[in-house]
Amino acid sequence: MDKNSRIFIYDNNTDNSYRIIEIILFFISSCVIAPILEELLFRGIILDGFMKNYGKWKAILINALIFSLAHIFTSLLSPFILYPGTVGLAWIYYKYKNLRLTIFCHYAYNFMIFLQLLIIVNDIVIYGKFLLSHS
């Protein structure tokens, strides 16, 4: 992986403590803050509002479309990748009326992506646990 395609912003001369802080901040923003705020907004407010005005499936499908399009900044393919899972999250919220459950599912998905991103970064070596290299 070349230097310009790295996920985390640093070069090989960056101190490991900055890398660790960056990884921790990325984890907090993507796996803690984003699932809570996005589920409160997209399921707790927007989907609830749509349910009052549209039928179940129309509300779920429109909600999923809006959520997916809101993530287009991550990649042009994101809406296509996220849409099926977002339909699932909206259905789970409709069925159980439980934001904690959708927040947990959202967290689990983001955590899997977080781990994949860590694995692709060539400065992280995996030997049963994550070790940050100085290479």
C-alpha positions as CSV (number, residue, x, y, z in Angstrom):
1,M,0.0,0.0,0.0
2,D,1.5,3.3,-0.9
3,K,1.9,6.2,1.5
4,N,-1.0,8.2,-0.1
5,S,-3.6,5.5,0.2
6,R,-3.3,5.0,4.0
7,I,-6.4,5.2,6.1
8,F,-4.8,6.9,9.1
9,I,-2.9,10.1,8.6
10,Y,0.7,9.8,9.5
11,D,4.0,8.9,8.0
12,N,6.5,6.3,9.0
13,N,8.3,8.8,11.2
14,T,5.3,9.4,13.3
15,D,5.6,8.4,17.0
16,N,3.6,5.3,17.9
17,S,1.7,7.2,20.7
18,Y,0.1,9.4,18.0
19,R,-0.9,6.3,16.0
20,I,-2.5,4.8,19.1
21,I,-4.4,8.0,19.9
22,E,-5.6,8.2,16.3
23,I,-6.8,4.6,16.3
24,I,-8.6,5.2,19.7
25,L,-10.3,8.4,18.4
26,F,-11.3,6.6,15.2
27,F,-12.8,3.8,17.2
28,I,-14.7,6.2,19.5
29,S,-16.1,8.2,16.6
30,S,-17.0,5.2,14.3
31,C,-18.0,2.6,16.9
32,V,-19.5,4.6,19.7
33,I,-20.6,8.1,18.7
34,A,-21.8,7.3,15.1
35,P,-24.1,4.4,16.0
36,I,-25.7,6.2,18.8
37,L,-26.3,9.5,17.0
38,E,-27.2,7.9,13.6
39,E,-29.7,5.5,15.2
40,L,-31.3,8.2,17.3
41,L,-31.7,10.4,14.2
42,F,-32.5,7.9,11.4
43,R,-34.5,5.4,13.3
44,G,-35.7,7.3,16.4
45,I,-36.8,10.5,14.6
46,I,-36.9,10.1,10.8
47,L,-38.3,6.5,10.7
48,D,-40.8,7.2,13.4
49,G,-42.0,10.3,11.4
50,F,-42.3,8.3,8.2
51,M,-44.2,5.5,10.0
52,K,-46.9,8.1,10.9
53,N,-47.3,9.2,7.2
54,Y,-46.5,6.1,5.1
55,G,-47.0,2.3,5.4
56,K,-44.4,0.1,7.0
57,W,-42.4,-0.9,4.0
58,K,-42.5,2.5,2.3
59,A,-41.2,4.1,5.4
60,I,-38.5,1.5,5.9
61,L,-37.3,1.7,2.3
62,I,-37.2,5.5,2.2
63,N,-35.5,5.7,5.6
64,A,-32.8,3.2,4.3
65,L,-32.3,5.2,1.2
66,I,-31.8,8.4,3.1
67,F,-29.4,6.7,5.5
68,S,-27.4,5.1,2.7
69,L,-27.2,8.3,0.7
70,A,-26.0,10.2,3.8
71,H,-22.9,7.9,3.7
72,I,-22.0,8.6,0.1
73,F,-19.0,10.7,1.3
74,T,-17.2,7.5,2.4
75,S,-17.4,6.0,-1.1
76,L,-19.7,6.2,-4.1
77,L,-20.4,2.5,-3.6
78,S,-21.5,3.0,0.1
79,P,-25.2,3.5,-0.6
80,F,-25.3,0.3,-2.6
81,I,-23.4,-1.6,0.1
82,L,-25.3,-0.1,3.0
83,Y,-28.8,-0.2,1.7
84,P,-29.7,-3.9,2.4
85,G,-28.3,-3.7,6.0
86,T,-30.0,-0.4,6.6
87,V,-33.3,-1.9,5.5
88,G,-32.6,-4.6,8.1
89,L,-31.9,-2.0,10.8
90,A,-35.1,-0.2,10.0
91,W,-37.1,-3.4,10.1
92,I,-35.6,-4.4,13.4
93,Y,-36.6,-1.0,14.8
94,Y,-40.1,-1.3,13.4
95,K,-40.5,-4.8,14.8
96,Y,-39.0,-4.3,18.3
97,K,-39.3,-0.5,18.8
98,N,-35.9,-0.8,20.6
99,L,-33.2,1.7,19.7
100,R,-30.7,-0.1,21.9
101,L,-30.9,-3.1,19.7
102,T,-30.4,-1.1,16.5
103,I,-27.5,0.8,18.1
104,F,-25.9,-2.5,19.0
105,C,-26.3,-3.9,15.5
106,H,-24.9,-0.7,14.0
107,Y,-22.0,-0.8,16.5
108,A,-21.3,-4.4,15.5
109,Y,-21.2,-3.6,11.8
110,N,-19.0,-0.6,12.3
111,F,-16.7,-2.6,14.6
112,M,-16.2,-5.2,11.9
113,I,-15.3,-2.4,9.4
114,F,-13.0,-0.9,12.0
115,L,-11.1,-4.1,12.4
116,Q,-10.9,-4.6,8.6
117,L,-9.5,-1.1,8.2
118,L,-6.9,-1.8,10.9
119,I,-5.9,-5.0,9.2
120,I,-5.4,-3.3,5.8
121,V,-3.2,-0.6,7.2
122,N,0.3,-1.8,6.5
123,D,1.8,-0.4,9.7
124,I,-0.1,-2.8,11.9
125,V,1.2,-6.3,12.3
126,I,-1.1,-9.0,13.6
127,Y,0.3,-11.9,15.8
128,G,-2.8,-12.7,17.9
129,K,-3.0,-9.1,19.0
130,F,-2.3,-5.7,17.3
131,L,1.2,-4.5,17.4
132,L,2.2,-1.2,16.0
133,S,5.4,-1.3,13.9
134,H,8.0,1.4,13.3
135,S,8.7,0.4,9.7
